[in-house]
Every structure is written in C-alpha cells, then in structure tokens.
Amino acid sequence: MHRAAQPVDNESLLACADAAGSRPASPAWFLTAGVALGILFMKSEVLSWYRIQEMFRFQSVHMYGVIAGALLIATLGVQLITRLGIHAWNGERIEIPAKQTTPRGIRYWAGGTIFGLGWGLLGACPGPLFALLGAGVTSIVIAIASAMAGTWVYGALQNRLPH
C-alpha cells in the first residue's frame, strides 16, 4: 500500500534552523537537555507519586513551591522576551501570540479540568512521563500510549470541537 506523504511542519523545522536554513542543532543537544531535565525531576521528587498525592490532599507545600517557582521563572522569561525584544538563537524575533478567548474562558476551564483529573487519577504529571519510564516505572508505558492516543483523537476531532 502506498501511504500519502505527511505534511511537513515548517514551524518546527524553522525552530531548529539557523539564518542560512541549515539545522545545526543536533538531536544530541535535545536528548542531553531531556536527560538533564529528567534527572532534575527525579532529584527534586516531582515525579514521586507520594509527592503528587500530598499535593492533591493539601498535606504538603513541596509541589506547590515547585509549581510557583516554575510559574515565576516562566513569567519573568516571557516579560524579558516581550519587553526587550529578544531574538531566538537563529536571529528570528520571538513573538508570543495573544490568547484566543472563548465565552467565560471555557476552553481553559475544560482543558484544565481534564488535565487535572488525568493528573490526579494517574498520579503523574503528563510532562515527565518519559522521565518516569527512564526511572524504571515500566507501567507508565500505558499512560504514555494513552496520552498519545488522546492527542491523536484530539487532532482528528479538532475541527469539530468548539474553540
């Protein structure tokens, strides 16, 4: 059987290209950054099922402190990018698009609720699923497969969903 060619995501290709159009950013850099982030997640215990349960039961401020720190760093980063007109390493201007609003912010309430329910039921944040796999939690393969299936379903239904 002949499969149709997949469309190329030019935006992701540009993210790795320099001004001349070549892609000097080796996948090794991304792998190294991912491994370093996974180690940081492990050492800070944000992957711990017990820490996540403590957070959802309001028994500890550990995870709230991590989330608050990440929020502070992200807010400062966005402000610096916006106010100083910082450019990417390939020379392109970084532009942060405005939020697309919906009546009463339903997309954010619905998305946040689904995210939070999944996080609470799974006992793991979707972000570091691969770090958990790397740490030897092999049952997380089910969660990874489910997350990928959910992403595929959303992509297939995106045009029919209210945005």
WOMO-V501253 format. One record per run of one state. SS is the DSSP state (helix for helix, strand for strand, loop for the rest). FROM is the first residue (numbers start at 1). LEN is the number of residues. If there is no record, write none. Layout:
ss=[SS;SS]
from=[FROM;FROM]
len=[LEN;LEN]
//
This chain:
ss=[loop;helix;loop;helix;loop;helix;loop;helix;loop;strand;loop;strand;loop;helix;loop;helix;loop;helix;loop]
from=[1;10;16;27;44;49;57;62;85;87;88;93;94;103;123;129;135;140;161]
len=[9;6;11;17;5;8;5;23;2;1;5;1;9;20;6;6;5;21;3]
//
